[in-house]
Every structure is written in structure tokens, then in C-alpha cells.
Amino acid sequence: MPTTQVTSSLTKLEILHFQLYSDYLEREVVLDIYAPKERNPTIHYSLLLVNDGQDLVTMPFEDILNDLLEKSAIEPLICVGIHCGPDRKMEYGTAYSPDFDGRGAKAGLYAKFIFDELIPFLRKELKIPSFKDKSFAGFSLGALSALDLVWNQPNQFNRVGVFSGSLWWRKKAYDEGYDDEKDRLMHLQIRKADFYPWLRFYLQCGSLDETADRNKNGIIDSIDDTLDLIVELKAKGYTDGHIQYTLIEGGKHDVTTWGQAFPEFLIWGWGVK
């Protein structure tokens, strides 16, 4: 049975807490489900999955979401914060390939958990046979994982939110002949794949995300990698109508910054027209 949290300050939301055992990951996965208090069985709700769901707790995400729903600024939706496990650097990444250090080796198993275990569980537990649409978001390495999952299962998703994404994920170390054009794993996947015109991309960086600048061009790597990803997307056929890029001046690689961007992300994706 789930643990349900309803506080007096949350007029529109209830929060359900679950532990779902995954055969693929061989561990309990902690889930926080943020759902409308009064769900209408005739409504097809959108579903937003979020990696590193433990960060939503400290954001605090429930206040952001409740406030937007109170103002009728966004459509009602169901959000699921998926807490990371102790093997985060193995479960997140790109299923296409581990990075140069072998990290992300369980990304394929994590994808199986999402599609074969989590989504069927949500449909059954919430008594929702199908969702209006599905989206995925994440922070840092969790953002890379979200983008990888959406890109490789485009028929399952409509949107992805990438907050300070680890888009540097590479198949060669810098001292092993690394080349931007050949070795960034997410950029390579986009370059080699088809065009999926229904997908939309929200990409956020902070100007103080990091200090590294591998090519010494005066732009930190996280911004360079994100802008280069946008170049790849546009070469594939995506336009500014598909892509929202948000740079937060003074923003850092932290939950506070991602919390600043999250209301814009929700309005971008589910705003009431």
C-alpha cells in the first residue's frame, strides 16, 4: 500500500509514496507520485517522469506544481519522481554505449525498468489505462538518461526536459585523442538517427554550471555541449518551435537553479493556451 501525503498547503495535489521492486535493477525503486487530488476518470492525463526524483523533494516541486495548478496556468498532469539508487552512475547514461570509463553499463536495464515495470505499474495503481502523452525530464546525469530514453523510444514520448545535462558523456577520455565531433555519445546518436517531428526539447544551463572549458573558447563546457546539441537537432530538421533553450545567468549546478527553471518548463510543456 502507498503512503499518501496530503498537506493543507496543497490545494490541488496529493503525493503518493511507493517502493517498487525492479527485477531488472535488482533493487527497490523509491517513487513519489504527484497527482491531482480529485482525478476525473474521464480525463486522459499527461505523464511526466523525472529522474533524480529525490531532488524534487528539496526543490520543493510540490509547491511549484500546486501553485501553477491553482492559477490554472497548466493542464492537470501526473508527475513521478524516480529516486536514484546507489548505482546511479551505472543506471543513468546512454544505452547506446557506456562512457569511456564504463559508466552507464546498466542504462539498458534502466530503460527496461521504465517501460516493462514502471509504466505498467503506474497504469494499474492509478487506474489510468492510457496517458494523453508522456514526457521525461532529469537533472545532470539524470537529464542525459531522460534524453537518451526519449530519443531511443520516440513513439513513447512527446517532450524531454534536460536540466544541466551531462552532455559531455563521451566514449574517449580527453587524453586518449578525444574529439568533440566523434566522441560525445548523445550527439552521435542524434546525428545517426531519424527525424521525429513530434518531439520537443527543453534545454537548460546555468552560467555557473561548472568552470571547465576544454577547448579554451571562453564558454564553459556544459553550455558548449548544449549549444552543440541544438546544432545537431537543427541539422536533423528541428526548429526553434521544437526547442526551448534557457540560460540562467548566475545559475549553478544545483537544485535551487533547476527549481528556478522548472515553472518555465512546466508552462512550456503543459501551459493552458
N, C-alpha and C positions, 0 to 999 in steps of 0.2 A: 504494500500500500504506500502511496506517496505521502510525503509530509507537505501540508499546504500552509502557506504563509499569507495571511491577509492582514494588512495594517490599515489603520484608519486614514492614513495619508494617501493610500492608493485607492482612488475612487473608481478607477476603470480596470484595474488589474488584480489578478491573483497569481501567486507564484507557487508552482508545484516543484518539489524536490524529489528526484529519483536516483537510485543507483541501479544501473542496467549492466548485467554481466555480459561481456563480449567474449564469445568463443574465439573469434579471430585475434583479439588483442590479449586474451587470457587475463583479463582484469575487470574489476568493477569500474564503470564509467559514471561519474557524477554528472547529473543533468539538472539544470534549472530551467523550468518552462514558464515563460511569461505569457499569460493568456488572458483574453478578455474575461472579466468576472461573469458576465452573462453572455454565454455563447449561444448564438442562434443556429440551430441545426440546419437551417435552410441556406445559410451563408457559406460560401467556399472561401475560407481564409487563406491568405498568403502565409508562407512559412519562411522564416529567416533562421538559419543555423549559424552559430557563431563559435568558432574555435577559441580556445583560451577563455572559456566561459567564466572562469574564476575572476577574470579582470572586470567582467560586467558587475560583479558584486561590489567592487570598490569604486566603480565609476561615479555615482551609482546609477546603473542603467534603468532600474525600475522607475526612478523619479523622472528621468528623461522621457521614457516611453509613456508613462502615465500623463505627464504634462502635455505632450503632443496629442494624446487621445482626448484629454479633457477639452482641448482647444479645437478639436475636430480638424487638426492640421494634417493628419494622416489617416489612412484607412486602417480599420482594425486588422491586426495580424498576430500571428503566434510566433514568438521568438524562443529559441532554445539555445541556452548557453551550455556548451560541451566543455567540461573541465578537462584540462590536460592531465596526463598521467606522468609517472616518474620517468617514462621512456620518451618524453616529448620530442627530443631531437631525432629519434628514430621513426616515430609515428607521423610526424609532420615532415614536409618536404615535397619532392616530386616523385610520383610513382614511376615516371618515365626512366629515372635513374637516380641512385644515391649520389650525394655530392662527392668531392674528391677525397673526403675523409671517411666515407662510408655512412654518413648520416642520412637519414631518410629511408633506411632499408626496409622499414615496416610501413611505408606510405601506401603501398598497395593493399596491405591488410587493413589499414585505417579506412581506405575507400570502401572495402567490403563491409566493414562495420557500419559505415554511414548508410549504404544502400540496402544491405541484406538484413541488418539488425535494427539500426536506429529508426529509419523512416517507417518500416512496418510497425515497430513498437509505438511510435507516435500516433499513427493512424488508429491503432487498436485502443490505446489508452485514452486518447482524446475523442474517440468515436467520430473521427473525421475520415471518411473513405478516400477522399482525394482533396488535394490542396489547389487553390486557384493558381498559384505558381510557387516556385521555390527559389530561394537565394541563399548565398553563403557569404560570410564575412569572417575576418580574423585580424589579429594583430601580430606584427613582426613575422616570425616563422609560421605562426598560425595563419597569417594572411597569405603567405606563399602557398600553404596547404589548401586554403579555400580556393585560391585562383586555380591551382592545379586540378582540384576536383571539378570545378565548374567547367574549365576548359576541356577536360577529357570526358565529361558527361554533359555535353551541351544540350541534349534533348531533355535533361532533367531540370535545368536551371534557366533563369532569366537574368539575374544580376549577381554581381560579386562586389564586395567591399574589401579593399586592400588598404589597411592602415599600417603605415611604416613597414611595408612588406619587405621580407628578406629576399629581394630580387637579385642579390649578388650571388645566390646559390649557384655554384659552379662545379664543373667536372675536373678542373685542374687547379692546383694551388698556384699562388702568384709566382712562386719561384720555380715552377715547372713549365714555363712557356705559356702561361695564361694569356688568352686573347679575348677581349670583350665580345667580338663578333662571333666567336666559335664556341665559347665555353660557358656562357650563362644559360643554365638549363631551361628556365622558363621562357626566355627569349627564343631559344632554339625551337621549343615546342610550338610557339605561336607561328614562327616562320614556316614551319613544315606542315602545318595543319590547314584545314579548310576554313572558309569564312562562314560564321554562324550569325546571320544578321540580327537575330532577336536578342543576342547577348548585350548587356550594358555593364559598364565598368566604372566603379568609383575608386579613385586612387588618391590617397592622402599621404603627405610627407610633412615633417616639421623641419624648419630651417636649422634646428639644432639637434636633429635626429642622431647625428654622430659627428666625428671630426675627420674620419678617414677620407682621403682624396687620392685614390691610387694613380690617376692619370695627371695629377697636379694641374688641373684646369681651373681651380678655384671654386669648384662646385662639389659639395660632399657626395659620396658615392650613392647614398640612398636616393638622392634627388636625380643624379645622373642615371641610375638604373631604372628609375620610374619613368623619366622622360624618354629613355631609350625604348622602354616597353611600349610607350604610347606611339613612338615611331613605328615599331613593328606592327602594332594594331592597325595603324592608319595605312601602312603598306598592304595590309591584308584586306582593307576595304572599310574599316570602321571610321566613323566621322566624329566630330565634336558632339553630335547628337547621341552618340553611343558612350562617350567618355566624359566623366567629370573628374578633373584634376584639382585638388585643393592643397595649397601650400600654406601652412600656418607659420607665420613669422614668429620666431621665438619658441616654436613648438619643439618639444623634446620627444625622445623615445620612451614615452611613459603613458600611464592610464589617464592622467589628467589631460594631456593633449588629445588623446583619442576621444575622451569624453567631450571635448570642445567640438570635435568634428562630427560626432555621432548624430546630433539632431539634424545637421545638414544632410547627412547620408540618408536618414530615415525619410526626410521630406523629399529628397531627390528620388528615392525609390518608390515611396508609397504616399506621396503628398496628394491631398484632395484637390482635384483640379477645379 
